[in-house]
Amino acid sequence: MIRGAFNRFRQGLKKTREGFVDKLQGLFGGGKVRLDEDTLDRIEELLISADMGVKSAVAITRNIEKRLKEEGGEATLASVLEVIRRDVQEILMTATPKLKPLSWDVEDDSGPKKKKKKKGAGSTPGEGVGDVPVPAVSDLRVIFVVGVNGTGKTTSIAKLAHMLKQDGRKVLLAAADTFRAAAVEQLQIWAGRVGVDCISQGKGADPAAVVFDALSAAEARGMDVLIVDTAGRLHTKTNLMAELGKVARVIRRRTGRDPETLLVVDGNTGQNGLSQARIFAETIPVQGLILTKLDGTAKGGIVVAIAETMGLPVAYVGMGEKVEDFAVFDAEQFTEALFAGWSAEQEQEPEE
């Protein structure tokens, strides 16, 4: 286990760990406790309070009851934590998508179909050219970042750009959230802080046109990664698909493949964040999540709830204000950090 990443997880999950494990420790009082229905109900409530989700909480509690019966119906804090730790890690490592796979080609069928524009008939750059083969941008990774306003989308893009740059990648940003003038300005400021370029136009510009220009710039400059910011409005599903789908299809026509779509979810919002994630994932293709602000919440268990109810993998986690407070999500590191310091084995320093 890499020490730096582990320590970031451990620090970021401090409030969740204290809010959950400390209360569990208070329940046991340093000795053995009989696992009667009242005790099991209290354990289940603590799991739910950490936002691990009702389904996960019930399943874990039943496993505690089942696995510890051999100890005569009594358990210690360490034995219960070990069951929870193993179950949490298994949920995170075996999660599979629960939602029907979607395509950017899904169209609104609530009204008459629009006729396709002919090439050059006032179309957005990259639109209406499906019959004209376009050379693919060589090995360009396009990351499409979506999510509602206030989730930490802009800062997550900057942190991701910084992390990729530290790994030796050449990164370019595209300010395609043109609905809010402040969004473009914020992304430009962050781009300057982390030392990457940002392609942008004015407020109200067509997002697809911005991305078309960014793809051209990425190709001309030999970029490795293009990260696209998008409008953070959660309105109707039809409009959401129409807005984002247009941009995604421009990316496909230029690169020969769909973008890698990551959804930003605020860890502070708990079950509300889970509801937002479900709306997006039921509307547009989402490959993974960026979970933000874990350091400011006692409900870091939302990671478990997302894995259990939706099966969407968490790709990255934000755990602080600095650009370095961002890490690739690792289920084992997350689990060990969540329960760090509660057994002799876990108190040992992680290996390099």
GIDAGI-V95517 format. One record per residue. RES is the residue in three letters. PHI is phi as a letter, one per 30 degrees, with the letter a starting at -180 (NA if undefined). OMEGA is omega in whole degrees, -180 to 180 (NA if undefined). D_CENTER is the distance of its C-alpha to the mean C-alpha in whole Angstrom. Layout:
# GIDAGI-V95517
res: [RES | RES]
phi: [PHI | PHI]
omega: [OMEGA | OMEGA]
d_center: [D_CENTER | D_CENTER]
This chain:
# GIDAGI-V95517
res: [MET | ILE | ARG | GLY | ALA | PHE | ASN | ARG | PHE | ARG | GLN | GLY | LEU | LYS | LYS | THR | ARG | GLU | GLY | PHE | VAL | ASP | LYS | LEU | GLN | GLY | LEU | PHE | GLY | GLY | GLY | LYS | VAL | ARG | LEU | ASP | GLU | ASP | THR | LEU | ASP | ARG | ILE | GLU | GLU | LEU | LEU | ILE | SER | ALA | ASP | MET | GLY | VAL | LYS | SER | ALA | VAL | ALA | ILE | THR | ARG | ASN | ILE | GLU | LYS | ARG | LEU | LYS | GLU | GLU | GLY | GLY | GLU | ALA | THR | LEU | ALA | SER | VAL | LEU | GLU | VAL | ILE | ARG | ARG | ASP | VAL | GLN | GLU | ILE | LEU | MET | THR | ALA | THR | PRO | LYS | LEU | LYS | PRO | LEU | SER | TRP | ASP | VAL | GLU | ASP | ASP | SER | GLY | PRO | LYS | LYS | LYS | LYS | LYS | LYS | LYS | GLY | ALA | GLY | SER | THR | PRO | GLY | GLU | GLY | VAL | GLY | ASP | VAL | PRO | VAL | PRO | ALA | VAL | SER | ASP | LEU | ARG | VAL | ILE | PHE | VAL | VAL | GLY | VAL | ASN | GLY | THR | GLY | LYS | THR | THR | SER | ILE | ALA | LYS | LEU | ALA | HIS | MET | LEU | LYS | GLN | ASP | GLY | ARG | LYS | VAL | LEU | LEU | ALA | ALA | ALA | ASP | THR | PHE | ARG | ALA | ALA | ALA | VAL | GLU | GLN | LEU | GLN | ILE | TRP | ALA | GLY | ARG | VAL | GLY | VAL | ASP | CYS | ILE | SER | GLN | GLY | LYS | GLY | ALA | ASP | PRO | ALA | ALA | VAL | VAL | PHE | ASP | ALA | LEU | SER | ALA | ALA | GLU | ALA | ARG | GLY | MET | ASP | VAL | LEU | ILE | VAL | ASP | THR | ALA | GLY | ARG | LEU | HIS | THR | LYS | THR | ASN | LEU | MET | ALA | GLU | LEU | GLY | LYS | VAL | ALA | ARG | VAL | ILE | ARG | ARG | ARG | THR | GLY | ARG | ASP | PRO | GLU | THR | LEU | LEU | VAL | VAL | ASP | GLY | ASN | THR | GLY | GLN | ASN | GLY | LEU | SER | GLN | ALA | ARG | ILE | PHE | ALA | GLU | THR | ILE | PRO | VAL | GLN | GLY | LEU | ILE | LEU | THR | LYS | LEU | ASP | GLY | THR | ALA | LYS | GLY | GLY | ILE | VAL | VAL | ALA | ILE | ALA | GLU | THR | MET | GLY | LEU | PRO | VAL | ALA | TYR | VAL | GLY | MET | GLY | GLU | LYS | VAL | GLU | ASP | PHE | ALA | VAL | PHE | ASP | ALA | GLU | GLN | PHE | THR | GLU | ALA | LEU | PHE | ALA | GLY | TRP | SER | ALA | GLU | GLN | GLU | GLN | GLU | PRO | GLU | GLU]
phi: [NA | d | d | e | d | d | d | d | d | d | d | d | c | e | d | d | d | d | d | c | d | d | d | d | d | d | d | d | i | i | b | d | b | d | d | d | d | d | d | d | d | d | d | d | d | d | d | d | d | d | i | d | j | d | d | d | d | d | d | d | d | d | d | d | d | d | d | c | d | d | c | i | i | c | a | c | e | d | d | d | d | d | d | d | e | d | d | d | d | d | d | d | d | c | d | b | e | c | c | d | e | c | b | d | d | d | c | d | c | d | b | d | d | d | d | d | d | d | e | i | d | i | d | d | e | j | c | i | b | d | c | c | d | c | e | d | d | d | h | d | c | c | c | c | c | b | k | d | d | j | d | j | d | d | d | d | d | d | d | d | d | d | d | d | d | d | d | j | d | c | c | b | c | b | d | c | d | c | d | c | d | d | d | d | d | d | d | d | d | d | e | d | d | c | i | b | d | b | c | b | b | d | e | i | d | d | e | d | d | d | d | e | d | d | d | d | d | d | d | d | c | i | d | c | b | c | c | c | d | b | d | c | c | c | c | d | d | d | d | d | d | d | d | d | d | d | d | d | d | d | d | d | d | d | c | i | a | d | d | d | c | c | c | c | b | d | d | d | d | h | d | d | d | d | d | d | d | d | d | d | d | d | c | b | d | b | c | a | c | c | c | c | h | d | d | c | b | c | c | d | d | e | e | d | d | d | d | d | c | c | i | d | d | d | d | b | b | c | b | l | d | d | d | d | d | a | b | d | d | b | e | d | d | e | d | d | d | d | c | d | i | c | a | e | d | d | d | d | d | d | d | d]
omega: [-179 | -172 | -178 | -179 | -179 | -178 | 177 | 177 | -177 | 180 | -178 | -178 | -175 | -178 | 178 | -178 | -179 | -179 | -177 | -173 | 179 | 178 | 178 | 177 | 178 | 179 | -177 | 176 | 176 | 180 | 179 | 179 | 178 | -177 | 176 | -176 | -179 | 180 | 179 | 178 | -180 | 176 | 179 | 179 | 178 | 178 | 179 | -180 | 176 | 178 | 176 | 179 | -177 | -178 | 179 | -178 | 179 | -179 | -180 | 180 | 178 | 178 | 176 | -180 | -177 | -173 | -176 | 176 | -179 | 178 | 177 | 178 | 178 | -179 | 175 | 176 | -178 | -177 | 178 | 179 | 180 | 177 | -180 | -179 | -179 | -179 | 179 | -180 | 180 | 178 | -177 | -175 | -177 | -178 | 176 | -177 | 179 | -177 | 180 | 179 | -179 | 178 | 176 | -180 | 180 | -180 | 177 | -179 | -178 | -179 | -179 | 179 | 177 | 177 | 179 | 178 | 175 | -180 | 177 | -177 | 177 | -177 | 174 | 176 | 180 | 178 | 176 | -180 | -177 | -179 | -180 | -179 | 179 | 179 | -180 | 173 | -171 | 173 | 180 | 175 | 180 | -180 | -176 | -175 | -177 | 179 | -178 | 178 | 176 | -179 | -176 | -176 | -177 | 180 | 178 | 177 | 180 | -180 | 178 | 178 | 179 | -179 | 179 | 178 | 177 | 178 | 177 | 180 | 174 | -170 | 176 | 178 | 176 | -178 | -176 | 172 | -176 | 179 | 179 | 179 | -179 | -178 | 178 | -179 | 180 | -180 | 178 | 179 | 179 | 178 | 178 | -179 | -177 | 174 | 175 | 179 | 180 | 177 | -176 | 171 | -177 | 178 | 179 | 178 | 179 | -180 | -180 | 178 | 177 | -178 | 176 | 178 | -180 | 178 | 177 | 179 | 180 | 179 | -177 | -176 | 179 | -179 | 176 | -174 | 171 | 179 | -174 | 172 | -178 | -179 | -177 | 179 | 178 | -179 | 180 | -180 | -179 | 180 | 179 | 179 | -178 | -179 | -175 | -179 | 179 | 180 | -179 | -180 | 174 | 179 | -180 | -177 | -179 | -175 | -178 | 179 | 180 | 177 | 173 | -173 | 180 | -180 | 180 | 179 | 179 | -179 | 180 | -173 | 174 | -176 | 176 | 176 | 177 | 178 | 177 | 180 | -179 | 180 | 179 | -175 | 177 | -174 | -178 | 177 | 178 | -179 | -177 | -176 | 165 | -179 | -174 | 171 | 178 | -179 | -176 | -176 | 173 | -176 | 179 | 178 | 177 | 176 | -180 | -179 | 179 | 180 | -176 | -173 | -176 | -180 | 178 | 179 | 172 | -177 | -177 | -180 | 175 | -172 | 179 | -176 | -176 | -180 | 179 | -177 | -174 | -175 | 170 | -178 | 177 | -174 | -179 | 179 | 179 | -178 | -180 | 180 | -179 | -178 | -176 | 173 | -176 | 170 | -179 | -178 | -176 | -180 | 179 | 179 | 176 | -178 | 177 | NA]
d_center: [22 | 21 | 22 | 20 | 17 | 18 | 20 | 17 | 15 | 18 | 19 | 15 | 16 | 19 | 20 | 18 | 20 | 23 | 23 | 22 | 25 | 27 | 28 | 28 | 30 | 32 | 33 | 34 | 36 | 37 | 39 | 38 | 38 | 39 | 36 | 38 | 36 | 36 | 34 | 31 | 31 | 30 | 28 | 26 | 26 | 24 | 21 | 21 | 21 | 18 | 16 | 16 | 17 | 21 | 21 | 19 | 22 | 24 | 24 | 24 | 27 | 29 | 28 | 29 | 32 | 33 | 33 | 34 | 37 | 39 | 39 | 42 | 39 | 38 | 35 | 34 | 31 | 31 | 31 | 29 | 26 | 27 | 26 | 23 | 22 | 22 | 21 | 18 | 17 | 19 | 16 | 13 | 15 | 17 | 14 | 15 | 14 | 16 | 16 | 18 | 17 | 18 | 19 | 19 | 23 | 23 | 26 | 27 | 30 | 31 | 33 | 35 | 34 | 34 | 36 | 35 | 36 | 38 | 37 | 38 | 39 | 37 | 33 | 30 | 30 | 29 | 29 | 32 | 33 | 31 | 35 | 35 | 33 | 32 | 31 | 28 | 26 | 27 | 24 | 21 | 18 | 16 | 13 | 12 | 10 | 10 | 10 | 12 | 14 | 14 | 11 | 11 | 10 | 13 | 13 | 10 | 12 | 15 | 13 | 12 | 15 | 17 | 15 | 16 | 20 | 20 | 20 | 23 | 21 | 22 | 20 | 20 | 19 | 19 | 20 | 19 | 19 | 22 | 23 | 23 | 25 | 23 | 20 | 22 | 24 | 21 | 19 | 22 | 23 | 20 | 21 | 24 | 23 | 21 | 24 | 22 | 24 | 22 | 24 | 25 | 27 | 28 | 27 | 27 | 27 | 26 | 22 | 24 | 26 | 24 | 22 | 25 | 27 | 24 | 24 | 28 | 27 | 25 | 27 | 30 | 29 | 28 | 24 | 21 | 18 | 18 | 15 | 15 | 14 | 15 | 17 | 15 | 17 | 17 | 20 | 21 | 20 | 23 | 22 | 18 | 19 | 22 | 21 | 18 | 20 | 22 | 20 | 19 | 22 | 24 | 21 | 22 | 26 | 26 | 24 | 25 | 21 | 18 | 15 | 12 | 10 | 6 | 5 | 5 | 6 | 9 | 10 | 13 | 13 | 13 | 14 | 14 | 11 | 11 | 13 | 12 | 9 | 12 | 14 | 12 | 11 | 15 | 16 | 15 | 13 | 10 | 9 | 6 | 2 | 2 | 4 | 8 | 11 | 11 | 15 | 16 | 16 | 18 | 15 | 13 | 14 | 11 | 9 | 12 | 13 | 10 | 11 | 15 | 15 | 12 | 12 | 9 | 8 | 5 | 6 | 6 | 7 | 9 | 12 | 15 | 17 | 18 | 16 | 17 | 15 | 12 | 11 | 10 | 9 | 12 | 13 | 17 | 16 | 14 | 17 | 20 | 18 | 18 | 22 | 23 | 27 | 28 | 30 | 32 | 30 | 27 | 29 | 29 | 28 | 25 | 27 | 26]
